Amino acid sequence: MQFISTRGQAPSASFTETLLMGLEPDGGLAVPASIPKLRADHCEEWRSLDYVELATAVIGLFATDIPEADLRGIVSTAYGADRFPTPVVPLKPLDDVAPGLALVGLSEGPTMAFKDLAMQFLGQAIPYVLAREGRVLNILGATSGDTGSAAEHAFRAQEGVSVFMLSPAGRMSNVQRAQMYSLADPNIHNIAVDGVFDDCQALVKALNNDAAFKAEHSLGAVNSINIGRIIAQAVYYVWAWLRASDGVGPEERGAFHVDVVVPSGNFGNIYAGHLARSMGLPIRRLILATNENNVLDELFTSGVYRPRSAAETLATSSPSMDISRASNLERFVWQLLGPEEFVSRWASLEESGSLDLTDRLRVMHEDYGFVSGTSTHKDRLAAIARVHAEAGVLIDPHTADGVTVALRHMEQGYPTLVMETALAAKFAETVEEALGGAPEPPISVQELLGKEQHIIEIPNSEDELRALITRSALHRD
Ligand SMILES: *Cc1c(COP(=O)(O)O)cnc(C)c1O
Protein backbone atom coordinates (compact mmCIF):
# COMPACT_ATOMS: atom_id res chain seq x y z
CA MET A 1 0.00 0.00 0.00
CA GLN A 2 1.36 3.37 -1.05
CA PHE A 3 0.40 6.80 0.22
CA ILE A 4 0.25 9.91 -1.93
CA SER A 5 -0.04 13.62 -1.21
CA THR A 6 -3.29 15.56 -1.64
CA ARG A 7 -1.28 18.27 -3.41
CA GLY A 8 0.06 15.80 -5.98
CA GLN A 9 3.65 17.08 -5.98
CA ALA A 10 5.35 14.58 -3.68
CA PRO A 11 6.56 11.06 -4.44
CA SER A 12 4.40 8.22 -3.13
CA ALA A 13 5.65 6.56 0.05
CA SER A 14 5.08 3.45 2.13
CA PHE A 15 3.16 3.33 5.40
CA THR A 16 6.26 3.48 7.61
CA GLU A 17 7.76 6.35 5.60
CA THR A 18 4.51 8.26 5.82
CA LEU A 19 4.22 7.56 9.55
CA LEU A 20 7.30 9.66 10.31
CA MET A 21 6.43 12.41 7.87
CA GLY A 22 3.82 14.77 9.33
CA LEU A 23 3.08 17.06 6.38
CA GLU A 24 4.04 15.77 2.93
CA PRO A 25 7.10 17.46 1.33
CA ASP A 26 4.72 19.50 -0.91
CA GLY A 27 2.72 20.75 2.08
CA GLY A 28 -0.19 18.35 1.50
CA LEU A 29 -1.58 15.50 3.58
CA ALA A 30 -0.96 11.81 3.00
CA VAL A 31 -3.88 9.74 1.71
CA PRO A 32 -3.96 6.05 0.75
CA ALA A 33 -3.40 5.72 -3.01
CA SER A 34 -6.36 3.35 -3.10
CA ILE A 35 -8.86 2.43 -0.42
CA PRO A 36 -8.84 -1.28 0.51
CA LYS A 37 -12.31 -2.80 0.26
CA LEU A 38 -13.79 -5.03 2.92
CA ARG A 39 -14.98 -8.29 1.44
CA ALA A 40 -18.43 -9.42 2.47
CA ASP A 41 -16.90 -12.18 4.57
CA HIS A 42 -14.31 -9.94 6.26
CA CYS A 43 -16.70 -8.71 8.88
CA GLU A 44 -17.94 -12.22 9.69
CA GLU A 45 -14.38 -13.52 9.90
CA TRP A 46 -13.53 -10.65 12.21
CA ARG A 47 -16.51 -11.06 14.50
CA SER A 48 -14.72 -13.42 16.89
CA LEU A 49 -11.51 -11.36 17.11
CA ASP A 50 -10.55 -9.39 20.20
CA TYR A 51 -9.60 -5.73 19.79
CA VAL A 52 -5.88 -6.44 19.35
CA GLU A 53 -6.50 -9.05 16.65
CA LEU A 54 -8.99 -6.81 14.87
CA ALA A 55 -6.59 -3.85 14.96
CA THR A 56 -3.84 -6.08 13.53
CA ALA A 57 -6.15 -7.08 10.67
CA VAL A 58 -7.49 -3.60 9.85
CA ILE A 59 -4.21 -1.68 10.24
CA GLY A 60 -2.51 -4.51 8.32
CA LEU A 61 -4.56 -3.61 5.23
CA PHE A 62 -2.65 -0.29 5.15
CA ALA A 63 0.65 -1.02 6.93
CA THR A 64 1.79 -3.54 4.36
CA ASP A 65 5.47 -2.82 4.97
CA ILE A 66 5.32 -4.01 8.59
CA PRO A 67 5.46 -7.82 8.90
CA GLU A 68 2.27 -9.15 10.48
CA ALA A 69 4.01 -10.60 13.56
CA ASP A 70 5.68 -7.23 14.24
CA LEU A 71 2.40 -5.38 13.78
CA ARG A 72 0.69 -7.74 16.22
CA GLY A 73 3.45 -7.01 18.76
CA ILE A 74 3.05 -3.24 18.30
CA VAL A 75 -0.71 -3.39 18.66
CA SER A 76 -0.78 -5.80 21.59
CA THR A 77 1.50 -3.52 23.60
CA ALA A 78 -0.42 -0.38 22.56
CA TYR A 79 -3.77 -1.80 23.69
CA GLY A 80 -2.38 -4.02 26.48
CA ALA A 81 -4.03 -4.66 29.82
CA ASP A 82 -1.77 -2.17 31.62
CA ARG A 83 -3.17 0.62 29.40
CA PHE A 84 -6.77 -0.35 28.64
CA PRO A 85 -9.44 -2.45 30.35
CA THR A 86 -11.08 -5.38 28.53
CA PRO A 87 -12.71 -4.83 26.14
CA VAL A 88 -10.56 -1.93 24.98
CA VAL A 89 -13.66 -0.23 23.52
CA PRO A 90 -16.91 -1.14 25.33
CA LEU A 91 -20.35 -0.32 23.90
CA LYS A 92 -22.56 1.33 26.52
CA PRO A 93 -26.28 1.16 25.70
CA LEU A 94 -28.39 4.25 26.49
CA ASP A 95 -31.77 2.74 25.60
CA ASP A 96 -33.26 4.43 28.67
CA VAL A 97 -32.54 7.77 27.02
CA ALA A 98 -33.69 6.71 23.53
CA PRO A 99 -34.16 3.19 22.16
CA GLY A 100 -31.18 2.28 19.94
CA LEU A 101 -28.86 4.94 21.36
CA ALA A 102 -25.44 3.79 22.65
CA LEU A 103 -22.05 5.22 23.51
CA VAL A 104 -18.88 3.80 21.98
CA GLY A 105 -16.44 3.87 24.93
CA LEU A 106 -13.32 5.31 23.31
CA SER A 107 -11.99 6.91 26.47
CA GLU A 108 -10.93 4.02 28.71
CA GLY A 109 -7.18 4.62 28.13
CA PRO A 110 -4.56 6.32 30.33
CA THR A 111 -5.70 9.93 29.72
CA MET A 112 -9.46 9.37 29.65
CA ALA A 113 -9.97 10.63 26.08
CA PHE A 114 -10.26 8.96 22.68
CA LYS A 115 -6.91 10.34 21.53
CA ASP A 116 -5.24 7.52 23.49
CA LEU A 117 -6.48 4.96 20.95
CA ALA A 118 -4.58 6.59 18.11
CA MET A 119 -1.63 7.85 20.11
CA GLN A 120 -0.86 4.57 21.88
CA PHE A 121 -0.52 2.99 18.45
CA LEU A 122 1.94 5.70 17.36
CA GLY A 123 3.75 5.33 20.69
CA GLN A 124 4.69 1.77 19.71
CA ALA A 125 4.79 2.03 15.90
CA ILE A 126 7.08 5.07 15.68
CA PRO A 127 9.83 3.73 17.98
CA TYR A 128 9.65 0.45 16.02
CA VAL A 129 10.31 2.27 12.74
CA LEU A 130 13.00 4.47 14.27
CA ALA A 131 14.85 1.44 15.65
CA ARG A 132 14.61 -0.31 12.29
CA GLU A 133 16.21 2.70 10.62
CA GLY A 134 18.65 3.72 13.35
CA ARG A 135 16.99 7.10 13.80
CA VAL A 136 15.84 9.20 16.74
CA LEU A 137 12.94 11.64 16.99
CA ASN A 138 12.28 14.63 19.20
CA ILE A 139 8.58 15.30 19.19
CA LEU A 140 7.80 19.00 19.55
CA GLY A 141 4.19 19.98 20.12
CA ALA A 142 1.81 22.47 21.70
CA THR A 143 -1.27 21.37 23.58
CA SER A 144 -4.30 22.88 25.22
CA GLY A 145 -4.80 19.61 27.10
CA ASP A 146 -5.85 16.38 25.43
CA THR A 147 -3.36 15.77 22.61
CA GLY A 148 -0.30 16.54 24.71
CA SER A 149 -1.21 14.24 27.55
CA ALA A 150 -2.13 11.42 25.16
CA ALA A 151 1.23 11.83 23.39
CA GLU A 152 3.22 11.87 26.63
CA HIS A 153 1.51 8.75 27.95
CA ALA A 154 2.09 7.00 24.64
CA PHE A 155 5.80 7.81 24.30
CA ARG A 156 6.93 7.80 27.96
CA ALA A 157 9.95 5.59 28.54
CA GLN A 158 10.21 4.70 24.83
CA GLU A 159 13.64 4.30 23.25
CA GLY A 160 14.78 6.76 20.63
CA VAL A 161 12.02 9.31 21.24
CA SER A 162 11.68 12.32 23.50
CA VAL A 163 8.73 14.66 23.83
CA PHE A 164 8.88 18.43 24.24
CA MET A 165 5.33 19.55 24.96
CA LEU A 166 4.45 23.20 25.34
CA SER A 167 1.37 24.09 27.34
CA PRO A 168 -0.05 27.44 28.45
CA ALA A 169 0.88 27.86 32.14
CA GLY A 170 -2.15 27.76 34.41
CA ARG A 171 -4.70 27.38 31.59
CA MET A 172 -5.57 23.71 31.63
CA SER A 173 -7.93 21.81 33.90
CA ASN A 174 -6.56 20.25 37.11
CA VAL A 175 -6.86 16.78 35.66
CA GLN A 176 -5.20 17.68 32.36
CA ARG A 177 -2.32 19.30 34.23
CA ALA A 178 -1.91 16.34 36.56
CA GLN A 179 -1.97 13.84 33.69
CA MET A 180 0.90 15.60 31.97
CA TYR A 181 2.93 17.15 34.74
CA SER A 182 2.99 14.12 37.03
CA LEU A 183 5.07 12.13 34.53
CA ALA A 184 8.65 11.78 35.75
CA ASP A 185 10.09 9.91 32.75
CA PRO A 186 13.38 11.46 31.61
CA ASN A 187 12.24 11.53 27.95
CA ILE A 188 9.19 13.69 28.71
CA HIS A 189 9.69 17.46 28.92
CA ASN A 190 6.70 19.48 30.05
CA ILE A 191 7.29 23.10 29.13
CA ALA A 192 4.87 25.54 30.72
CA VAL A 193 4.88 28.74 28.68
CA ASP A 194 3.91 32.06 30.20
CA GLY A 195 1.21 32.73 27.58
CA VAL A 196 -1.90 31.29 25.92
CA PHE A 197 -2.25 28.24 23.65
CA ASP A 198 -1.77 30.34 20.49
CA ASP A 199 1.59 31.53 21.85
CA CYS A 200 2.65 27.91 22.34
CA GLN A 201 1.59 27.06 18.81
CA ALA A 202 3.43 30.07 17.40
CA LEU A 203 6.64 28.96 19.13
CA VAL A 204 6.35 25.45 17.67
CA LYS A 205 5.66 26.89 14.24
CA ALA A 206 8.67 29.21 14.43
CA LEU A 207 11.02 26.30 15.15
CA ASN A 208 9.40 24.11 12.51
CA ASN A 209 9.96 26.83 9.91
CA ASP A 210 13.68 26.73 10.65
CA ALA A 211 14.57 23.73 8.48
CA ALA A 212 18.21 23.64 9.60
CA PHE A 213 17.33 23.62 13.29
CA LYS A 214 14.63 21.06 12.69
CA ALA A 215 17.01 18.70 10.89
CA GLU A 216 19.87 19.23 13.33
CA HIS A 217 17.70 18.18 16.27
CA SER A 218 15.48 15.61 14.47
CA LEU A 219 12.31 17.50 15.36
CA GLY A 220 8.96 16.00 14.39
CA ALA A 221 5.31 16.06 15.36
CA VAL A 222 2.51 13.61 16.09
CA ASN A 223 -0.41 15.94 15.39
CA SER A 224 -3.84 14.98 14.19
CA ILE A 225 -2.87 14.87 10.51
CA ASN A 226 -0.64 11.82 11.05
CA ILE A 227 -1.94 9.05 8.85
CA GLY A 228 -1.11 6.43 11.47
CA ARG A 229 -3.56 8.07 13.85
CA ILE A 230 -6.32 8.06 11.26
CA ILE A 231 -5.84 4.39 10.41
CA ALA A 232 -5.69 3.33 14.07
CA GLN A 233 -8.99 5.20 14.54
CA ALA A 234 -10.68 3.40 11.64
CA VAL A 235 -10.35 0.20 13.72
CA TYR A 236 -12.88 1.24 16.33
CA TYR A 237 -15.53 2.01 13.72
CA VAL A 238 -15.24 -1.60 12.52
CA TRP A 239 -15.24 -2.81 16.13
CA ALA A 240 -18.32 -0.73 17.00
CA TRP A 241 -20.27 -2.05 13.99
CA LEU A 242 -19.34 -5.64 14.89
CA ARG A 243 -20.44 -5.23 18.50
CA ALA A 244 -23.65 -3.43 17.55
CA SER A 245 -24.53 -6.25 15.16
CA ASP A 246 -23.57 -9.14 17.49
CA GLY A 247 -27.19 -9.65 18.50
CA VAL A 248 -28.52 -9.57 14.92
CA GLY A 249 -29.22 -12.85 13.10
CA PRO A 250 -26.68 -13.86 10.42
CA GLU A 251 -29.22 -13.38 7.58
CA GLU A 252 -30.05 -9.83 8.61
CA ARG A 253 -26.47 -8.70 9.20
CA GLY A 254 -25.82 -7.89 5.57
CA ALA A 255 -28.50 -5.21 5.69
CA PHE A 256 -27.63 -3.99 9.18
CA HIS A 257 -26.63 -0.33 9.10
CA VAL A 258 -25.84 2.05 11.93
CA ASP A 259 -25.65 5.81 12.27
CA VAL A 260 -22.51 7.12 13.99
CA VAL A 261 -22.31 10.49 15.74
CA VAL A 262 -18.91 12.12 16.16
CA PRO A 263 -18.11 15.18 18.31
CA SER A 264 -15.69 16.93 15.98
CA GLY A 265 -12.96 19.57 15.87
CA ASN A 266 -10.06 18.81 13.55
CA PHE A 267 -12.13 16.31 11.55
CA GLY A 268 -9.69 13.47 12.36
CA ASN A 269 -12.06 11.13 14.16
CA ILE A 270 -14.93 11.46 11.70
CA TYR A 271 -12.58 11.24 8.73
CA ALA A 272 -11.48 7.84 10.09
CA GLY A 273 -15.18 6.91 10.13
CA HIS A 274 -15.52 8.12 6.56
CA LEU A 275 -12.52 5.99 5.60
CA ALA A 276 -14.09 2.91 7.23
CA ARG A 277 -17.36 3.67 5.43
CA SER A 278 -15.48 4.10 2.13
CA MET A 279 -13.97 0.63 2.73
CA GLY A 280 -17.52 -0.69 2.78
CA LEU A 281 -18.37 -0.76 6.48
CA PRO A 282 -22.18 -0.55 6.71
CA ILE A 283 -22.51 2.89 8.24
CA ARG A 284 -25.63 4.66 6.97
CA ARG A 285 -24.93 8.20 8.16
CA LEU A 286 -21.95 9.95 9.74
CA ILE A 287 -23.44 12.62 11.95
CA LEU A 288 -20.99 15.39 12.77
CA ALA A 289 -21.51 17.35 16.00
CA THR A 290 -19.85 20.69 16.68
CA ASN A 291 -20.00 23.10 19.58
CA GLU A 292 -20.51 26.85 19.14
CA ASN A 293 -17.45 26.84 16.86
CA ASN A 294 -19.63 25.41 14.11
CA VAL A 295 -17.59 25.91 10.93
CA LEU A 296 -18.06 22.24 10.01
CA ASP A 297 -21.81 22.27 10.62
CA GLU A 298 -21.93 25.31 8.32
CA LEU A 299 -20.05 23.34 5.65
CA PHE A 300 -22.37 20.33 5.77
CA THR A 301 -25.55 22.41 5.81
CA SER A 302 -24.68 25.20 3.37
CA GLY A 303 -21.89 23.64 1.30
CA VAL A 304 -19.57 26.57 2.01
CA TYR A 305 -16.42 26.11 4.08
CA ARG A 306 -15.29 29.30 5.73
CA PRO A 307 -12.59 28.70 8.36
CA ARG A 308 -12.34 31.29 11.11
CA SER A 309 -9.35 32.94 12.74
CA ALA A 310 -8.14 32.27 16.28
CA ALA A 311 -9.69 35.60 17.30
CA GLU A 312 -13.10 34.44 16.00
CA THR A 313 -12.85 31.12 17.86
CA LEU A 314 -14.89 31.01 21.05
CA ALA A 315 -13.68 29.45 24.31
CA THR A 316 -16.45 26.97 25.11
CA SER A 317 -17.20 24.34 27.74
CA SER A 318 -16.24 21.59 25.24
CA PRO A 319 -12.75 23.05 24.77
CA SER A 320 -11.19 20.21 22.75
CA MET A 321 -13.56 21.13 19.92
CA ASP A 322 -12.71 24.84 19.90
CA ILE A 323 -11.29 24.61 16.40
CA SER A 324 -12.17 26.75 13.40
CA ARG A 325 -9.84 25.37 10.77
CA ALA A 326 -10.13 21.60 10.59
CA SER A 327 -6.73 20.25 9.62
CA ASN A 328 -8.00 16.89 8.32
CA LEU A 329 -10.69 18.36 6.08
CA GLU A 330 -8.19 18.59 3.24
CA ARG A 331 -8.24 14.79 2.88
CA PHE A 332 -12.01 14.74 2.62
CA VAL A 333 -12.21 17.57 0.08
CA TRP A 334 -9.51 15.85 -1.98
CA GLN A 335 -11.66 12.75 -2.23
CA LEU A 336 -14.78 14.83 -2.87
CA LEU A 337 -13.29 16.82 -5.76
CA GLY A 338 -10.80 14.34 -7.17
CA PRO A 339 -7.05 15.05 -7.44
CA GLU A 340 -7.13 17.49 -10.40
CA GLU A 341 -9.98 19.73 -9.39
CA PHE A 342 -8.80 19.66 -5.79
CA VAL A 343 -5.53 21.45 -6.45
CA SER A 344 -7.00 24.59 -8.05
CA ARG A 345 -10.01 24.87 -5.78
CA TRP A 346 -8.01 24.31 -2.60
CA ALA A 347 -5.62 27.05 -3.69
CA SER A 348 -8.60 29.39 -4.00
CA LEU A 349 -9.44 28.68 -0.35
CA GLU A 350 -6.04 29.96 0.69
CA GLU A 351 -6.54 33.12 -1.42
CA SER A 352 -10.15 34.01 -0.71
CA GLY A 353 -10.64 32.52 2.75
CA SER A 354 -13.58 30.35 1.75
CA LEU A 355 -14.38 27.36 -0.42
CA ASP A 356 -17.73 26.97 -2.14
CA LEU A 357 -18.61 23.28 -2.36
CA THR A 358 -22.34 23.69 -2.96
CA ASP A 359 -21.91 21.75 -6.23
CA ARG A 360 -20.87 18.74 -4.11
CA LEU A 361 -23.41 19.08 -1.29
CA ARG A 362 -25.51 16.27 -2.76
CA VAL A 363 -22.48 13.94 -2.82
CA MET A 364 -21.65 14.81 0.80
CA HIS A 365 -25.20 14.01 1.90
CA GLU A 366 -26.31 11.19 -0.36
CA ASP A 367 -23.12 9.37 -1.30
CA TYR A 368 -21.02 10.02 1.81
CA GLY A 369 -23.93 10.05 4.29
CA PHE A 370 -22.86 13.20 6.13
CA VAL A 371 -25.29 15.07 8.38
CA SER A 372 -24.37 17.69 10.99
CA GLY A 373 -25.57 19.76 13.91
CA THR A 374 -24.46 22.34 16.47
CA SER A 375 -24.69 22.03 20.24
CA THR A 376 -24.45 24.98 22.63
CA HIS A 377 -23.47 25.31 26.29
CA LYS A 378 -27.13 25.05 27.29
CA ASP A 379 -27.66 21.92 25.14
CA ARG A 380 -24.52 20.37 26.61
CA LEU A 381 -25.66 20.89 30.20
CA ALA A 382 -29.13 19.54 29.36
CA ALA A 383 -27.68 16.41 27.73
CA ILE A 384 -25.38 15.70 30.69
CA ALA A 385 -28.33 16.10 33.10
CA ARG A 386 -30.70 14.02 30.96
CA VAL A 387 -28.33 11.08 30.42
CA HIS A 388 -27.56 11.08 34.13
CA ALA A 389 -31.21 11.23 35.17
CA GLU A 390 -32.54 8.70 32.65
CA ALA A 391 -29.67 6.21 32.37
CA GLY A 392 -27.57 6.88 35.48
CA VAL A 393 -24.52 7.48 33.27
CA LEU A 394 -22.10 10.43 33.52
CA ILE A 395 -20.96 11.87 30.19
CA ASP A 396 -18.40 14.58 29.47
CA PRO A 397 -19.21 17.87 27.69
CA HIS A 398 -17.84 16.76 24.28
CA THR A 399 -19.80 13.51 24.32
CA ALA A 400 -22.78 15.62 25.41
CA ASP A 401 -22.49 17.60 22.18
CA GLY A 402 -22.68 14.27 20.36
CA VAL A 403 -25.71 13.12 22.35
CA THR A 404 -27.48 16.45 21.70
CA VAL A 405 -27.05 16.16 17.95
CA ALA A 406 -27.82 12.41 18.02
CA LEU A 407 -31.19 12.99 19.68
CA ARG A 408 -32.06 15.56 17.04
CA HIS A 409 -31.22 13.29 14.09
CA MET A 410 -32.03 9.75 15.29
CA GLU A 411 -34.42 7.70 13.19
CA GLN A 412 -36.27 4.59 14.23
CA GLY A 413 -34.74 1.34 13.04
CA TYR A 414 -31.17 2.65 12.95
CA PRO A 415 -28.99 2.09 16.01
CA THR A 416 -27.22 5.36 16.76
CA LEU A 417 -23.70 5.12 18.14
CA VAL A 418 -22.22 8.22 19.79
CA MET A 419 -18.45 8.32 19.98
CA GLU A 420 -17.57 8.97 23.65
CA THR A 421 -14.56 11.23 23.18
CA ALA A 422 -13.70 11.81 26.86
CA LEU A 423 -14.79 10.77 30.35
CA ALA A 424 -16.76 13.04 32.65
CA ALA A 425 -14.04 13.02 35.32
CA LYS A 426 -11.71 14.81 32.92
CA PHE A 427 -14.07 17.79 32.61
CA ALA A 428 -15.62 17.75 36.07
CA GLU A 429 -16.43 21.49 36.27
CA THR A 430 -19.00 21.45 33.48
CA VAL A 431 -20.45 18.17 34.69
CA GLU A 432 -20.85 19.75 38.10
CA GLU A 433 -22.57 22.78 36.57
CA ALA A 434 -24.99 20.49 34.72
CA LEU A 435 -25.86 18.31 37.70
CA GLY A 436 -25.89 21.04 40.33
CA GLY A 437 -23.34 19.18 42.44
CA ALA A 438 -19.96 17.57 42.13
CA PRO A 439 -19.85 13.84 41.44
CA GLU A 440 -17.23 12.11 43.60
CA PRO A 441 -14.06 11.85 41.48
CA PRO A 442 -12.91 8.26 40.84
CA ILE A 443 -10.12 7.04 43.17
CA SER A 444 -7.69 6.98 40.24
CA VAL A 445 -8.30 10.70 39.66
CA GLN A 446 -7.93 11.54 43.34
CA GLU A 447 -4.57 9.74 43.38
CA LEU A 448 -3.50 11.45 40.18
CA LEU A 449 -4.27 14.90 41.56
CA GLY A 450 -2.09 14.17 44.61
CA LYS A 451 1.04 13.32 42.63
CA GLU A 452 4.12 15.49 42.50
CA GLN A 453 4.37 17.57 39.29
CA HIS A 454 7.42 18.35 37.14
CA ILE A 455 7.54 21.30 34.75
CA ILE A 456 10.05 23.55 33.10
CA GLU A 457 8.74 27.12 33.08
CA ILE A 458 9.80 29.42 30.28
CA PRO A 459 8.73 32.89 29.16
CA ASN A 460 7.05 33.25 25.74
CA SER A 461 10.47 33.29 24.05
CA GLU A 462 11.73 31.47 20.99
CA ASP A 463 15.36 31.81 22.16
CA GLU A 464 14.62 30.13 25.48
CA LEU A 465 12.88 27.27 23.71
CA ARG A 466 15.76 26.81 21.26
CA ALA A 467 18.26 26.75 24.13
CA LEU A 468 16.20 24.17 25.98
CA ILE A 469 15.93 21.87 22.96
CA THR A 470 19.61 22.26 22.12
CA ARG A 471 20.42 21.17 25.69
CA SER A 472 18.02 18.26 26.01
CA ALA A 473 17.16 16.81 22.58
CA LEU A 474 18.15 13.22 21.77
CA HIS A 475 20.78 12.83 19.11
CA ARG A 476 21.76 9.83 17.09
CA ASP A 477 25.04 8.43 18.37
C1 LIG B 1 -9.71 15.99 20.03
C2 LIG B 1 -11.07 15.90 20.64
C3 LIG B 1 -12.24 16.04 19.86
C4 LIG B 1 -12.21 16.40 18.38
O1 LIG B 1 -11.73 15.35 17.59
P1 LIG B 1 -11.21 15.62 16.08
O2 LIG B 1 -10.60 14.34 15.67
O3 LIG B 1 -10.22 16.74 16.20
O4 LIG B 1 -12.40 16.01 15.28
C5 LIG B 1 -13.47 15.86 20.49
N1 LIG B 1 -13.55 15.58 21.81
C6 LIG B 1 -12.45 15.44 22.58
C7 LIG B 1 -12.61 15.14 24.03
C8 LIG B 1 -11.16 15.58 22.03
O5 LIG B 1 -10.08 15.45 22.81
The ligand as an SDF file (V2000), in Angstrom:
LIG
                    3D

 15 15  0  0  0  0  0  0  0  0999 V2000
   -9.7090   15.9950   20.0270 C   0  0  0  0  0  0  0  0  0  0  0  0
  -11.0710   15.8990   20.6370 C   0  0  0  0  0  0  0  0  0  0  0  0
  -12.2380   16.0400   19.8640 C   0  0  0  0  0  0  0  0  0  0  0  0
  -12.2070   16.3950   18.3790 C   0  0  0  0  0  0  0  0  0  0  0  0
  -11.7310   15.3470   17.5860 O   0  0  0  0  0  0  0  0  0  0  0  0
  -11.2120   15.6150   16.0810 P   0  0  0  0  0  0  0  0  0  0  0  0
  -10.5980   14.3400   15.6750 O   0  0  0  0  0  0  0  0  0  0  0  0
  -10.2190   16.7420   16.2010 O   0  0  0  0  0  0  0  0  0  0  0  0
  -12.4020   16.0120   15.2760 O   0  0  0  0  0  0  0  0  0  0  0  0
  -13.4690   15.8610   20.4880 C   0  0  0  0  0  0  0  0  0  0  0  0
  -13.5490   15.5840   21.8060 N   0  0  0  0  0  0  0  0  0  0  0  0
  -12.4500   15.4360   22.5850 C   0  0  0  0  0  0  0  0  0  0  0  0
  -12.6080   15.1440   24.0320 C   0  0  0  0  0  0  0  0  0  0  0  0
  -11.1650   15.5820   22.0320 C   0  0  0  0  0  0  0  0  0  0  0  0
  -10.0760   15.4500   22.8080 O   0  0  0  0  0  0  0  0  0  0  0  0
  1  2  1  0
  2  3  1  0
  2 14  2  0
  3  4  1  0
  3 10  2  0
  4  5  1  0
  5  6  1  0
  6  7  2  0
  6  8  1  0
  6  9  1  0
 10 11  1  0
 11 12  2  0
 12 13  1  0
 12 14  1  0
 14 15  1  0
M  END
$$$$
